[in-house]
Amino acid sequence: MAARDKLQVKHESEWQFFDRSLIDAAVALESATGESIENTLAPFPRYYEKVFMTPPWFEIYSMDIDRVHGFEEAVREFDRLVAAYNRLGYEVIHLPKTDVQSRADFVLRLLC
């Protein structure tokens, strides 16, 4: 699904943002099976070099139908993802723990 999403916007001239990526899926696969993220991602083009990540935020964290794991597991997953993006040579930028508009402004300042 992530590969299809990326392919669909391949020729767009505007910024495109992905909530999850092929890398996230490759990290989950590596964690479950040991298959290296480098092997899994080899056939796919890279994403933009800057990756914006939202750290787990205890004060607003809640579980629901889509978020079925607890806060501690969210922290472990976040740490695995940051390590993987760094390993692949991406610049990981942590979004500030602030309101949505301020975070959007932060991202746009770094991209423009």
Buried (B, 14 or more C-beta within 10 A) or exposed (E): EBEEBBEEEEEEEEEEEBEEBBBBBBBBBBBEEEEEBEEBBEEBEEBEEEBBEEBBEEEEEEEEEEEEEEBEEBBEBBEBBBEBBEEBEBEBEEBEBEEEEEBEEBBEEEEE
